[in-house]
């Protein structure tokens, strides 16, 4: 709690699988996963998942209004809570341009929205729940630079009160994280801050950065 942790590495390295252990979509075949010192195998799924919001790489929206899509994880959320979450996620501006604002029907699978707009709604929906643990899998892959910058700042603010885990490929998303975990072939190869990992001559994270900036 109180930090943003980023998981980076090549495709198939195990980033999403590792994150999926936290809400127990998978259980570990050996070892333990602990949250605040509590072994997650000893708690009920309902109590665990009530504390977690997971933003997946592929967004699922429903044939209902913007408002009801945002309230999915918290049906009694107030309009102000919805707007606050939408502002943080960079969604409030485009919602205001929709024909009926928050009461606009989205159509089947959110078909009236762009990929980036869908992703911003998914992030807002996760924030509405006010979770203790926020997990985001490639949250900025479809966002423009300005929206990404706003979201990264929002994650920093959100991490003051919760655990924030981010899976990302984009350097601009991960380089301000408190801790970066570099995975490859299912193993943690390096861990530290951006500056610490960049000082490792020939290091895996450093090569990852150089490939993006060359």
Residue pairs with C-beta under 8 A, 6 or more apart in sequence:
1 36
1 132
1 161
1 162
1 163
2 159
2 160
2 161
3 159
3 163
3 164
3 177
3 178
3 179
4 155
4 156
4 159
4 164
4 166
4 176
4 177
4 178
4 179
5 163
5 164
5 165
5 166
5 177
5 178
5 179
5 180
5 181
6 165
6 166
6 167
6 168
6 173
6 174
6 177
6 179
6 180
6 181
7 15
7 18
7 19
7 165
7 166
7 167
7 168
7 180
7 181
7 183
8 15
8 167
8 168
8 169
8 174
8 180
8 181
8 182
8 183
8 205
8 208
9 15
9 182
9 183
9 184
9 189
9 204
9 208
10 184
13 183
13 184
13 185
13 186
14 183
14 185
14 186
14 187
15 137
15 167
15 183
16 57
16 137
16 167
17 26
17 186
18 183
19 54
19 135
19 137
19 165
19 167
20 26
21 27
21 28
21 33
21 40
22 33
22 35
22 40
22 52
22 133
22 135
22 165
23 48
23 49
23 52
23 54
23 133
23 135
24 33
24 40
24 45
24 48
24 49
27 41
32 39
32 40
32 41
33 39
33 40
33 41
34 40
35 48
35 133
35 163
40 48
51 131
51 132
51 133
52 131
52 132
52 133
52 134
52 135
53 73
53 125
53 126
53 127
53 129
53 131
53 133
53 134
53 135
54 126
54 135
54 136
54 137
55 122
55 123
55 126
55 134
55 135
55 136
55 137
55 139
56 122
56 137
57 137
57 138
57 141
59 110
59 115
59 118
59 119
59 121
59 122
60 109
60 122
61 69
61 106
61 109
61 110
61 113
61 118
61 121
61 122
62 68
62 69
62 72
62 106
62 109
62 110
63 105
63 106
63 107
63 108
63 109
64 105
64 106
65 100
65 102
65 103
65 104
65 105
65 106
66 95
66 98
66 101
66 102
66 103
66 104
66 106
66 121
67 79
67 82
67 102
67 103
69 106
69 110
69 121
69 125
70 77
70 82
70 85
70 86
70 102
70 121
70 124
70 125
70 128
71 77
71 82
71 128
72 125
73 125
73 126
73 128
73 129
74 81
74 128
74 129
74 130
77 128
79 102
81 128
82 102
82 124
82 128
83 92
83 102
85 124
85 125
85 127
85 128
86 92
86 95
86 120
86 121
86 124
88 123
88 124
88 127
88 150
88 151
88 154
88 157
88 158
89 120
89 121
89 123
89 124
89 127
89 151
89 154
90 120
90 143
90 147
90 150
90 151
91 117
91 120
91 121
91 123
91 124
94 117
94 120
95 101
95 102
95 104
98 104
104 112
106 112
106 113
110 117
110 118
110 121
113 121
114 142
115 142
116 142
116 143
116 144
116 147
118 142
119 139
119 141
119 142
119 143
120 143
120 147
123 136
123 139
123 151
126 134
126 136
127 134
127 154
127 158
131 162
132 162
132 163
133 162
133 163
133 164
133 165
134 155
134 158
134 162
134 163
134 164
134 165
135 165
135 166
135 167
136 155
136 164
136 165
136 166
136 167
136 168
137 167
138 167
138 168
138 169
139 151
139 166
139 168
139 173
140 147
140 148
140 151
140 152
140 168
140 170
140 172
140 173
141 168
141 169
141 170
143 151
145 172
148 170
148 172
148 173
149 172
152 172
152 173
152 176
155 164
155 166
156 176
158 164
159 178
166 173
166 174
166 177
168 174
170 212
171 208
171 209
171 212
171 213
174 180
174 194
175 194
175 209
176 194
177 193
177 194
178 193
179 191
179 192
179 193
180 190
180 191
180 192
180 193
180 194
180 197
180 205
181 188
181 190
181 191
182 188
182 189
182 190
182 191
182 197
182 204
182 205
182 208
183 189
184 204
189 204
190 197
190 200
190 203
190 204
190 205
197 203
197 205
197 206
198 205
198 206
198 209
200 206
